[in-house]
């Protein structure tokens, strides 16, 4: 496996702040806007955005976590069942402007599943998509992000790995991994 750093820590921090400022330009005071992080990895982006928006605006933006496990189009096609993650949506989405958040946009299938799962919590007035990394040329469905941290040209034999600062890493960074043929997964549906 070949591992290449595509977003170093300093750029990662700039990217998060830029995305937060873009959201402020569109949503102003967030009085009718909510952030929904897609489980499992989009919740880290959602939490970081919420923290950054609180630092900048001094307000807490309603933020929730959305599990899409049972809405995936490959749910029943896997050899081993997927384990669901916790959904934490403690507010109605009825009439709200929803910002769906994920770390990497790959095939678009996770976003399609999120759109289905979200309807259980009300009918939003508008839905936007924010991703840290948009893997271009790998889309299976016609889904495009409204806000993008960075676009990356990638192949199906590559994987994007977002590493968050914590016990396992000293810094927030993003890697592009090129897998060897024996490491490659079948065409993923994330």
Backbone as a chain_set.jsonl record, in Angstrom:
{"seq": "XXXXXXXXXXXXXXXXXXXXXXXXXXXXXXXXXXXXXXXXXXXXXXXXXXXXXXXXXXXXXXXXXXXXXXXXXXXXXXXXXXXXXXXXXXXXXXXXXXXXXXXXXXXXXXXXXXXXXXXXXXXXXXXXXXXXXXXXXXXXXXXXXXXXXXXXXXXXXXXXXXXXXXXXXXXXXXXXXXXXXXXXXXXXXX", "coords": {"N": [[0.853, -1.168, 0.0], [0.55, 2.172, -0.848], [0.954, 5.302, 0.651], [-0.086, 8.593, 0.645], [0.178, 11.887, 1.753], [-2.4, 14.147, 1.506], [-3.776, 16.274, 2.578], [-2.355, 18.239, 4.789], [-2.025, 18.978, 8.358], [-2.161, 21.839, 8.93], [-3.444, 22.861, 6.619], [-5.797, 21.414, 6.789], [-7.042, 22.592, 9.028], [-7.484, 25.167, 8.022], [-9.23, 24.523, 5.961], [-11.52, 23.58, 7.342], [-12.309, 25.948, 8.692], [-12.793, 27.587, 6.466], [-14.962, 26.235, 5.274], [-16.82, 26.559, 7.329], [-17.15, 29.354, 7.261], [-18.247, 29.61, 4.706], [-20.697, 28.359, 5.153], [-21.794, 30.186, 6.972], [-22.106, 32.436, 5.313], [-24.222, 31.574, 3.734], [-26.222, 30.654, 5.526], [-26.47, 32.509, 7.541], [-27.617, 33.332, 10.595], [-28.319, 30.805, 11.361], [-30.85, 30.196, 12.297], [-32.916, 28.702, 11.213], [-31.647, 26.442, 10.387], [-29.974, 23.271, 10.378], [-27.412, 20.89, 11.246], [-26.535, 17.746, 10.033], [-24.707, 14.991, 10.689], [-23.433, 12.266, 8.911], [-23.441, 8.962, 9.98], [-20.755, 6.614, 9.984], [-18.493, 8.349, 10.029], [-19.0, 10.994, 9.292], [-19.917, 12.344, 11.464], [-17.789, 13.346, 12.924], [-16.858, 15.433, 11.361], [-19.157, 17.034, 11.403], [-19.315, 17.672, 14.162], [-16.905, 19.122, 14.471], [-17.385, 21.265, 12.747], [-19.592, 22.403, 14.059], [-18.352, 23.237, 16.463], [-16.511, 25.098, 15.428], [-18.223, 26.982, 14.245], [-19.481, 27.853, 16.554], [-17.337, 29.105, 17.848], [-16.868, 31.237, 16.061], [-19.394, 32.556, 15.715], [-20.587, 32.507, 18.217], [-22.824, 31.047, 18.853], [-24.811, 28.057, 19.311], [-25.229, 25.691, 16.933], [-27.877, 23.617, 15.958], [-27.207, 20.213, 15.952], [-27.059, 16.941, 14.673], [-26.852, 13.297, 14.496], [-26.983, 10.973, 11.904], [-27.984, 7.766, 11.134], [-27.573, 5.545, 8.462], [-27.754, 2.911, 7.872], [-29.919, 0.972, 7.475], [-31.042, 1.964, 5.22], [-29.413, 1.719, 3.106], [-28.595, 0.691, -0.23], [-27.279, -1.669, -0.508], [-27.725, -3.159, 1.7], [-28.983, -5.701, 2.206], [-27.427, -7.26, 0.611], [-24.96, -7.999, 1.485], [-22.462, -10.266, 2.771], [-22.031, -10.452, 5.514], [-24.055, -9.038, 8.032], [-24.546, -5.494, 8.361], [-23.652, -3.492, 11.149], [-25.736, -1.346, 12.872], [-25.374, 2.189, 13.573], [-25.649, 4.713, 16.129], [-28.447, 6.842, 15.931], [-28.941, 10.229, 16.337], [-31.059, 12.495, 16.488], [-32.493, 15.041, 17.715], [-34.503, 16.812, 17.14], [-37.011, 18.211, 15.008], [-37.02, 17.95, 11.451], [-38.723, 19.207, 9.866], [-39.488, 21.663, 7.578], [-36.971, 22.784, 7.848], [-33.647, 23.965, 6.985], [-31.386, 21.786, 5.936], [-28.112, 20.668, 6.487], [-26.363, 18.206, 5.264], [-23.66, 16.231, 6.297], [-20.569, 14.751, 5.544], [-17.484, 12.877, 5.549], [-16.11, 11.964, 3.215], [-17.031, 12.062, -0.151], [-17.91, 9.616, -2.268], [-19.141, 7.274, -4.085], [-21.711, 8.237, -3.967], [-23.808, 6.841, -2.983], [-24.174, 6.628, -0.193], [-25.105, 9.145, 0.444], [-27.518, 9.156, -0.959], [-28.861, 7.217, 0.533], [-28.949, 8.567, 2.948], [-30.685, 10.666, 2.352], [-33.082, 9.269, 2.151], [-33.28, 8.239, 4.796], [-33.459, 10.548, 6.305], [-36.013, 11.608, 5.944], [-37.655, 10.439, 7.807], [-37.646, 12.137, 9.919], [-38.984, 14.406, 9.329], [-40.035, 16.753, 6.768], [-37.676, 18.453, 5.079], [-37.076, 21.927, 4.219], [-34.996, 22.508, 2.556], [-32.079, 20.827, 1.364], [-28.646, 20.512, 1.734], [-25.313, 19.488, 0.849], [-22.303, 18.847, 2.499], [-18.925, 18.1, 2.264], [-15.681, 16.938, 3.264], [-13.808, 15.833, 1.476], [-14.126, 15.414, -1.969], [-14.277, 12.832, -3.997], [-13.549, 12.762, -7.14], [-14.777, 11.499, -10.283], [-15.689, 9.0, -9.503], [-18.314, 8.583, -9.051], [-21.418, 6.934, -8.733], [-23.999, 7.709, -8.72], [-25.985, 10.615, -9.573], [-24.953, 12.816, -7.733], [-23.936, 15.696, -6.047], [-21.732, 17.711, -4.132], [-22.583, 20.585, -2.182], [-20.895, 22.148, -0.681], [-17.44, 21.89, -0.549], [-14.441, 20.674, 0.774], [-12.004, 19.838, -0.458], [-11.279, 18.725, -3.757], [-10.489, 15.588, -5.14], [-8.762, 13.74, -7.493], [-9.264, 10.427, -8.101], [-8.917, 6.837, -8.154], [-10.787, 3.719, -8.307], [-9.207, 1.89, -7.054], [-8.042, 3.209, -5.028], [-8.116, 4.772, -1.778], [-9.504, 7.176, 0.413], [-8.437, 8.446, 3.442], [-9.416, 9.903, 6.355], [-7.921, 11.243, 9.105], [-8.382, 11.919, 12.432], [-7.398, 14.185, 14.974], [-6.366, 12.832, 18.013], [-6.328, 10.024, 20.276], [-5.109, 8.195, 18.515], [-3.777, 9.702, 16.639], [-1.647, 12.515, 16.218], [-2.348, 14.735, 14.838], [-4.858, 16.357, 12.736], [-5.324, 15.035, 9.641], [-5.355, 14.188, 6.099], [-5.196, 11.371, 4.057], [-4.254, 9.787, 0.955], [-4.652, 6.62, -0.078], [-3.155, 4.117, -1.963], [-4.038, 1.075, -2.97], [-2.74, -2.263, -3.143], [-3.292, -4.858, -5.607], [-4.147, -7.204, -4.182], [-5.14, -6.092, -1.869], [-7.285, -4.611, -2.559], [-10.693, -3.74, -2.294], [-13.88, -5.087, -3.25], [-15.815, -3.185, -5.603], [-16.775, -0.52, -3.827], [-19.676, 0.766, -2.07], [-20.078, 3.147, -0.812]], "CA": [[0.0, 0.0, 0.0], [1.26, 3.454, -0.914], [0.198, 6.289, 1.42], [0.365, 9.944, 0.317], [-0.518, 12.942, 2.49], [-2.998, 15.103, 0.566], [-4.172, 17.458, 3.34], [-1.636, 18.307, 6.064], [-2.769, 19.527, 9.498], [-2.428, 23.285, 8.796], [-4.444, 23.023, 5.562], [-7.03, 20.839, 7.325], [-7.649, 23.613, 9.88], [-7.958, 26.232, 7.118], [-10.366, 23.97, 5.226], [-12.678, 23.58, 8.246], [-12.733, 27.346, 8.899], [-13.37, 28.076, 5.205], [-16.29, 25.634, 5.142], [-17.687, 27.229, 8.316], [-17.465, 30.694, 6.749], [-19.176, 29.449, 3.584], [-22.009, 28.093, 5.745], [-22.282, 31.452, 7.544], [-22.558, 33.275, 4.195], [-25.505, 31.077, 3.24], [-27.224, 30.407, 6.569], [-26.463, 33.672, 8.443], [-27.667, 33.06, 12.039], [-28.686, 29.392, 11.513], [-32.099, 30.096, 13.05], [-33.757, 27.66, 10.619], [-30.717, 25.492, 9.779], [-29.422, 22.227, 11.241], [-26.335, 20.085, 10.679], [-26.703, 16.311, 10.251], [-23.528, 14.217, 10.338], [-23.71, 10.879, 8.534], [-22.69, 7.951, 10.725], [-20.034, 6.814, 11.223], [-17.391, 9.316, 10.001], [-19.462, 12.36, 9.088], [-20.207, 12.984, 12.752], [-16.598, 14.077, 13.351], [-16.878, 16.68, 10.595], [-20.279, 17.822, 11.929], [-18.924, 18.206, 15.473], [-15.863, 20.136, 14.291], [-18.049, 22.444, 12.176], [-20.385, 23.026, 15.112], [-17.403, 23.921, 17.351], [-15.955, 26.248, 14.716], [-19.296, 27.969, 14.13], [-19.688, 28.424, 17.885], [-16.22, 30.03, 18.073], [-17.008, 32.405, 15.199], [-20.671, 33.254, 15.905], [-21.022, 32.509, 19.612], [-24.103, 30.343, 18.979], [-24.75, 26.609, 19.108], [-26.068, 25.249, 15.816], [-28.434, 22.286, 16.202], [-26.445, 19.203, 15.232], [-27.474, 15.57, 14.957], [-26.158, 12.194, 13.823], [-27.957, 10.191, 11.14], [-27.547, 6.433, 10.713], [-28.186, 5.206, 7.167], [-27.54, 1.473, 7.676], [-31.071, 0.245, 6.941], [-31.488, 2.625, 3.993], [-28.401, 1.465, 2.065], [-29.092, -0.214, -1.267], [-26.565, -2.942, -0.425], [-27.931, -3.675, 3.054], [-29.288, -7.127, 2.188], [-26.56, -7.93, -0.358], [-23.666, -8.281, 2.107], [-22.298, -11.583, 3.383], [-22.249, -10.255, 6.946], [-24.922, -7.864, 8.231], [-23.953, -4.266, 8.886], [-24.104, -3.108, 12.482], [-26.186, 0.045, 12.835], [-24.812, 3.175, 14.488], [-26.684, 5.479, 16.827], [-29.017, 8.039, 15.34], [-29.224, 11.221, 17.382], [-31.713, 13.653, 15.882], [-33.393, 15.433, 18.804], [-35.284, 17.935, 16.659], [-37.718, 17.927, 13.76], [-36.434, 18.531, 10.248], [-39.828, 19.823, 9.126], [-39.29, 23.044, 7.17], [-35.604, 23.247, 8.156], [-32.581, 23.892, 5.984], [-30.522, 20.73, 6.457], [-26.775, 20.521, 5.918], [-25.855, 16.845, 5.446], [-22.207, 16.332, 6.39], [-19.807, 13.506, 5.53], [-16.06, 13.144, 5.36], [-15.697, 11.72, 1.833], [-18.068, 11.744, -1.138], [-17.309, 8.617, -3.152], [-20.07, 6.863, -5.142], [-22.972, 8.959, -3.815], [-24.839, 5.954, -2.449], [-24.433, 6.964, 1.217], [-25.924, 10.355, 0.448], [-28.859, 8.741, -1.37], [-29.447, 6.554, 1.694], [-29.207, 9.611, 3.953], [-31.891, 11.388, 1.947], [-34.2, 8.408, 2.547], [-33.341, 8.147, 6.266], [-33.779, 11.866, 6.846], [-37.451, 11.871, 5.831], [-38.302, 9.96, 9.043], [-37.601, 13.206, 10.919], [-39.704, 15.566, 8.812], [-39.739, 17.146, 5.384], [-36.904, 19.694, 5.107], [-37.315, 22.931, 3.184], [-33.845, 22.465, 1.653], [-30.994, 19.955, 1.796], [-27.35, 20.763, 1.116], [-24.321, 18.481, 1.196], [-20.961, 19.334, 2.766], [-17.945, 17.021, 2.425], [-14.279, 17.363, 3.304], [-13.159, 15.395, 0.236], [-14.97, 14.96, -3.073], [-13.515, 11.948, -4.883], [-14.1, 12.926, -8.482], [-14.719, 10.399, -11.263], [-16.058, 7.715, -8.903], [-19.729, 8.669, -8.697], [-22.386, 6.02, -9.343], [-25.279, 8.417, -8.753], [-25.78, 12.039, -9.868], [-24.968, 13.564, -6.475], [-22.839, 16.657, -6.012], [-21.67, 18.458, -2.876], [-22.777, 22.029, -2.207], [-19.677, 22.687, -0.075], [-16.376, 20.898, -0.643], [-13.136, 21.072, 1.287], [-11.035, 19.646, -1.536], [-11.586, 17.701, -4.75], [-9.358, 14.701, -5.362], [-8.882, 12.769, -8.578], [-8.904, 9.135, -7.523], [-9.362, 5.621, -8.822], [-11.451, 2.783, -7.396], [-8.164, 1.162, -6.321], [-7.51, 4.099, -3.999], [-9.023, 5.072, -0.68], [-9.192, 8.398, 1.148], [-8.518, 8.198, 4.88], [-9.389, 11.108, 7.18], [-7.433, 10.909, 10.439], [-8.7, 13.001, 13.35], [-6.51, 14.324, 16.129], [-6.872, 12.101, 19.167], [-5.408, 9.015, 20.8], [-4.397, 7.489, 17.449], [-3.077, 10.628, 15.748], [-1.287, 13.799, 16.831], [-2.877, 15.829, 14.016], [-5.908, 16.115, 11.753], [-4.721, 14.964, 8.304], [-6.068, 13.341, 5.145], [-4.287, 10.563, 3.249], [-4.738, 9.034, -0.202], [-4.023, 5.312, -0.05], [-3.243, 3.321, -3.178], [-4.013, -0.314, -2.527], [-2.224, -3.267, -4.07], [-4.43, -5.663, -6.081], [-4.658, -8.129, -3.167], [-5.784, -5.316, -0.804], [-8.46, -3.916, -3.088], [-12.022, -4.209, -1.936], [-14.785, -4.998, -4.402], [-16.339, -1.828, -5.796], [-17.511, -0.096, -2.623], [-20.923, 1.483, -2.335], [-20.223, 4.233, 0.164]], "C": [[0.903, 1.237, 0.0], [0.374, 4.508, -0.247], [0.78, 7.671, 1.129], [-0.486, 10.963, 1.065], [-1.081, 13.949, 1.488], [-3.497, 16.363, 1.267], [-3.422, 17.433, 4.672], [-2.463, 19.056, 7.118], [-3.136, 21.011, 9.318], [-3.512, 23.544, 7.747], [-5.805, 22.497, 6.027], [-7.772, 21.889, 8.157], [-8.223, 24.756, 9.039], [-9.221, 25.776, 6.396], [-11.634, 23.997, 6.079], [-13.2, 25.003, 8.447], [-13.374, 27.918, 7.627], [-14.772, 27.523, 5.009], [-17.268, 26.283, 6.114], [-18.085, 28.613, 7.822], [-18.411, 30.616, 5.544], [-20.588, 29.174, 4.099], [-22.613, 29.367, 6.326], [-22.805, 32.37, 6.448], [-23.947, 32.874, 3.729], [-26.581, 31.055, 4.318], [-27.332, 31.518, 7.615], [-26.451, 33.273, 9.916], [-28.087, 31.622, 12.363], [-29.99, 29.193, 12.277], [-33.025, 29.012, 12.497], [-32.904, 26.581, 9.951], [-30.206, 24.505, 10.817], [-28.316, 21.491, 10.488], [-26.613, 18.63, 11.034], [-25.454, 15.591, 9.77], [-23.914, 12.792, 10.028], [-22.821, 9.949, 9.339], [-21.953, 7.056, 9.731], [-19.045, 7.981, 11.194], [-17.82, 10.765, 9.804], [-19.737, 13.093, 10.382], [-19.006, 13.782, 13.26], [-16.516, 15.427, 12.639], [-17.966, 17.596, 11.143], [-19.918, 18.454, 13.274], [-17.891, 19.313, 15.344], [-16.457, 21.411, 13.695], [-18.867, 23.17, 13.243], [-19.481, 23.807, 16.067], [-16.863, 25.189, 16.7], [-16.998, 27.345, 14.569], [-19.573, 28.627, 15.482], [-18.582, 29.419, 18.223], [-16.426, 31.338, 17.304], [-18.24, 33.228, 15.556], [-21.114, 33.374, 17.359], [-22.376, 31.868, 19.814], [-23.882, 28.847, 18.786], [-25.738, 26.235, 18.012], [-26.57, 23.843, 16.138], [-27.719, 21.277, 15.313], [-26.918, 17.824, 15.654], [-26.647, 14.578, 14.17], [-27.21, 11.317, 13.162], [-27.348, 8.861, 10.716], [-28.301, 6.052, 9.446], [-28.184, 3.702, 6.9], [-28.707, 0.789, 6.971], [-31.639, 0.877, 5.666], [-30.512, 2.416, 2.833], [-28.954, 0.488, 1.039], [-28.353, -1.55, -1.285], [-26.777, -3.638, 0.924], [-28.142, -5.187, 3.062], [-28.366, -7.922, 1.261], [-25.21, -8.33, 0.242], [-23.646, -9.665, 2.745], [-22.519, -11.514, 4.89], [-23.086, -8.993, 7.136], [-24.138, -6.672, 8.777], [-24.503, -4.002, 10.279], [-24.522, -1.645, 12.446], [-25.458, 0.905, 13.863], [-25.963, 3.937, 15.131], [-27.151, 6.662, 15.985], [-29.334, 8.979, 16.489], [-29.756, 12.472, 16.68], [-32.804, 14.059, 16.866], [-34.23, 16.655, 18.434], [-35.966, 17.508, 15.367], [-36.987, 18.592, 12.6], [-37.486, 19.254, 9.403], [-39.562, 21.305, 8.861], [-37.892, 23.599, 7.409], [-34.712, 23.206, 6.914], [-31.532, 22.947, 6.554], [-29.194, 20.719, 5.706], [-26.323, 19.107, 6.255], [-24.342, 16.919, 5.385], [-21.59, 14.938, 6.385], [-18.349, 13.835, 5.279], [-15.656, 13.023, 3.896], [-16.917, 11.401, 0.984], [-17.422, 10.84, -2.179], [-18.292, 8.273, -4.27], [-21.383, 7.645, -5.115], [-24.064, 8.121, -3.174], [-25.155, 6.226, -0.977], [-25.327, 8.188, 1.313], [-27.354, 10.023, 0.039], [-29.576, 8.068, -0.203], [-29.796, 7.573, 2.781], [-30.469, 10.394, 3.62], [-33.141, 10.586, 2.323], [-34.375, 8.404, 4.063], [-33.831, 9.445, 6.889], [-35.286, 12.138, 6.881], [-38.213, 11.388, 7.067], [-38.406, 11.06, 10.092], [-38.266, 14.496, 10.434], [-39.256, 15.888, 7.398], [-38.998, 18.477, 5.406], [-37.305, 20.647, 3.991], [-36.213, 22.862, 2.124], [-32.811, 21.51, 2.241], [-29.75, 20.312, 1.004], [-26.398, 19.676, 1.588], [-22.963, 19.144, 1.364], [-20.055, 18.131, 2.977], [-16.544, 17.607, 2.513], [-13.599, 17.054, 1.981], [-14.204, 14.904, -0.758], [-14.082, 14.146, -4.001], [-14.162, 12.027, -6.269], [-13.947, 11.646, -9.296], [-15.053, 9.038, -10.661], [-17.55, 7.642, -8.594], [-20.551, 7.642, -9.467], [-23.731, 6.704, -9.539], [-25.022, 9.906, -8.982], [-25.928, 12.916, -8.626], [-23.732, 14.437, -6.433], [-22.904, 17.44, -4.701], [-21.894, 19.948, -3.12], [-21.527, 22.736, -1.705], [-18.627, 21.577, -0.068], [-15.087, 21.458, -0.085], [-12.082, 20.995, 0.199], [-11.525, 18.551, -2.473], [-10.318, 16.893, -5.021], [-9.672, 13.787, -6.535], [-8.425, 11.431, -8.015], [-9.481, 8.001, -8.361], [-10.08, 4.734, -7.815], [-10.435, 2.001, -6.572], [-7.515, 2.022, -5.236], [-8.572, 4.331, -2.931], [-8.565, 6.365, -0.016], [-9.419, 8.102, 2.626], [-8.375, 9.524, 5.633], [-9.005, 10.678, 8.593], [-7.643, 12.118, 11.34], [-7.73, 12.999, 14.521], [-7.144, 13.647, 17.335], [-5.863, 11.072, 19.618], [-4.559, 8.327, 19.72], [-3.58, 8.4, 16.54], [-2.821, 11.959, 16.46], [-1.926, 14.971, 16.098], [-4.061, 15.369, 13.177], [-5.24, 16.133, 10.377], [-5.585, 14.084, 7.409], [-5.043, 12.691, 4.22], [-5.007, 9.997, 2.037], [-3.949, 7.738, -0.218], [-4.222, 4.625, -1.39], [-3.033, 1.882, -2.768], [-3.388, -1.209, -3.587], [-3.406, -4.131, -4.493], [-4.992, -6.631, -5.035], [-5.344, -7.412, -2.004], [-7.088, -4.679, -1.259], [-9.739, -4.586, -2.629], [-12.847, -4.243, -3.212], [-15.364, -3.602, -4.462], [-17.238, -1.449, -4.627], [-18.745, 0.688, -3.006], [-21.128, 2.617, -1.349], [-20.466, 5.551, -0.522]], "O": [[1.878, 1.323, 0.747], [-0.817, 4.597, -0.544], [1.971, 7.908, 1.332], [-1.715, 10.912, 1.019], [-0.331, 14.538, 0.709], [-3.631, 17.409, 0.633], [-3.8, 16.697, 5.584], [-3.472, 19.684, 6.799], [-4.286, 21.394, 9.53], [-4.404, 24.363, 7.971], [-6.842, 23.072, 5.695], [-8.983, 22.057, 8.011], [-9.317, 25.25, 9.315], [-10.166, 26.548, 6.237], [-12.698, 24.389, 5.601], [-14.408, 25.234, 8.379], [-14.368, 28.641, 7.696], [-15.678, 28.259, 4.619], [-18.421, 26.531, 5.76], [-19.245, 29.003, 7.954], [-19.283, 31.472, 5.387], [-21.562, 29.69, 3.553], [-23.813, 29.603, 6.188], [-23.838, 33.016, 6.626], [-24.758, 33.729, 3.371], [-27.732, 31.403, 4.051], [-28.203, 31.464, 8.483], [-25.4, 32.912, 10.445], [-28.197, 31.267, 13.536], [-30.211, 28.125, 12.848], [-33.836, 28.461, 13.241], [-33.376, 25.883, 9.054], [-30.026, 24.851, 11.984], [-28.289, 21.472, 9.257], [-26.892, 18.31, 12.189], [-25.169, 15.578, 8.573], [-24.645, 12.166, 10.795], [-21.603, 10.119, 9.381], [-22.522, 6.762, 8.68], [-18.776, 8.562, 12.245], [-17.057, 11.677, 10.125], [-19.787, 14.322, 10.405], [-19.181, 14.786, 13.951], [-16.15, 16.436, 13.242], [-17.739, 18.791, 11.329], [-20.186, 19.635, 13.499], [-17.984, 20.333, 16.027], [-16.08, 22.514, 14.09], [-18.841, 24.398, 13.326], [-19.815, 24.931, 16.442], [-16.77, 26.232, 17.346], [-16.684, 28.522, 14.751], [-19.865, 29.821, 15.545], [-18.85, 30.463, 18.819], [-16.184, 32.42, 17.839], [-18.157, 34.449, 15.687], [-21.922, 34.24, 17.697], [-23.025, 32.107, 20.832], [-22.898, 28.424, 18.18], [-26.943, 26.442, 18.154], [-25.792, 22.979, 16.541], [-27.63, 21.447, 14.097], [-27.15, 17.565, 16.835], [-25.855, 14.946, 13.302], [-28.21, 10.96, 13.785], [-26.327, 8.825, 10.029], [-29.519, 6.214, 9.366], [-28.572, 3.266, 5.816], [-28.504, 0.097, 5.974], [-32.61, 0.373, 5.103], [-30.753, 2.878, 1.718], [-29.693, -0.433, 1.387], [-28.755, -2.467, -2.001], [-26.079, -4.6, 1.244], [-27.522, -5.883, 3.866], [-28.516, -9.138, 1.142], [-24.398, -8.947, -0.447], [-24.672, -10.171, 3.198], [-23.123, -12.413, 5.475], [-22.847, -7.986, 6.469], [-23.194, -6.83, 9.551], [-25.675, -4.258, 10.553], [-23.739, -0.79, 12.031], [-24.987, 0.41, 14.887], [-27.114, 3.81, 14.714], [-26.343, 7.386, 15.403], [-29.923, 8.575, 17.492], [-29.001, 13.379, 16.33], [-33.9, 13.499, 16.859], [-34.618, 17.437, 19.301], [-35.541, 16.554, 14.716], [-36.407, 19.666, 12.755], [-37.174, 19.836, 8.364], [-39.427, 22.099, 9.792], [-37.662, 24.788, 7.186], [-34.994, 22.508, 5.94], [-30.868, 23.269, 7.54], [-29.15, 20.754, 4.476], [-25.943, 18.829, 7.393], [-23.79, 17.595, 4.517], [-22.024, 14.054, 7.123], [-18.017, 14.94, 4.848], [-14.938, 13.881, 3.382], [-17.74, 10.566, 1.359], [-16.5, 11.25, -2.885], [-18.274, 8.926, -5.313], [-22.088, 7.709, -6.122], [-25.135, 8.637, -2.855], [-26.302, 6.066, -0.56], [-26.207, 8.255, 2.17], [-28.302, 10.548, 0.622], [-30.759, 8.317, 0.028], [-30.821, 7.448, 3.452], [-31.236, 10.746, 4.516], [-34.14, 11.157, 2.762], [-35.492, 8.55, 4.56], [-34.542, 9.428, 7.894], [-35.766, 12.837, 7.774], [-39.307, 11.88, 7.344], [-39.169, 10.934, 11.05], [-38.123, 15.548, 11.058], [-38.252, 15.376, 6.902], [-39.589, 19.513, 5.71], [-37.81, 20.226, 2.95], [-36.458, 23.121, 0.946], [-32.681, 21.394, 3.46], [-29.78, 20.405, -0.223], [-26.642, 19.021, 2.601], [-22.517, 19.901, 0.502], [-20.369, 17.244, 3.77], [-16.254, 18.642, 1.912], [-12.897, 17.898, 1.424], [-15.058, 14.082, -0.425], [-13.237, 14.698, -4.707], [-15.203, 11.418, -6.515], [-13.081, 10.817, -9.014], [-14.728, 8.013, -11.26], [-17.99, 6.705, -7.927], [-20.408, 7.492, -10.681], [-24.509, 6.325, -10.415], [-23.957, 10.409, -8.625], [-26.899, 13.659, -8.487], [-22.626, 13.991, -6.74], [-23.984, 17.786, -4.222], [-21.454, 20.5, -4.128], [-21.139, 23.782, -2.225], [-18.9, 20.459, 0.369], [-14.682, 22.572, -0.419], [-11.354, 21.957, -0.044], [-12.118, 17.567, -2.031], [-9.222, 17.444, -5.119], [-10.718, 13.139, -6.568], [-7.31, 11.322, -7.505], [-10.399, 8.188, -9.159], [-9.994, 4.964, -6.609], [-10.77, 1.501, -5.498], [-6.548, 1.601, -4.601], [-9.763, 4.114, -3.155], [-7.365, 6.614, 0.101], [-10.461, 7.573, 3.012], [-7.338, 10.182, 5.554], [-9.682, 9.85, 9.204], [-7.146, 13.208, 11.055], [-7.302, 11.946, 14.993], [-8.317, 13.865, 17.638], [-4.667, 11.225, 19.372], [-3.425, 7.925, 19.983], [-2.77, 7.914, 15.75], [-3.667, 12.457, 17.202], [-2.04, 16.067, 16.648], [-4.252, 14.177, 12.934], [-4.651, 17.143, 9.992], [-6.434, 13.334, 7.889], [-4.155, 13.35, 3.679], [-6.213, 9.755, 2.075], [-2.726, 7.749, -0.356], [-5.342, 4.56, -1.895], [-1.966, 1.517, -2.275], [-3.496, -0.941, -4.784], [-4.428, -4.142, -3.808], [-6.202, -6.855, -5.005], [-6.057, -8.048, -1.228], [-7.901, -4.258, -0.436], [-9.853, -5.811, -2.583], [-12.554, -3.511, -4.158], [-15.395, -2.906, -3.447], [-18.328, -1.997, -4.465], [-18.852, 1.209, -4.117], [-22.268, 3.002, -1.086], [-20.612, 6.576, 0.144]]}, "num_chains": 1, "name": "protein.A"}
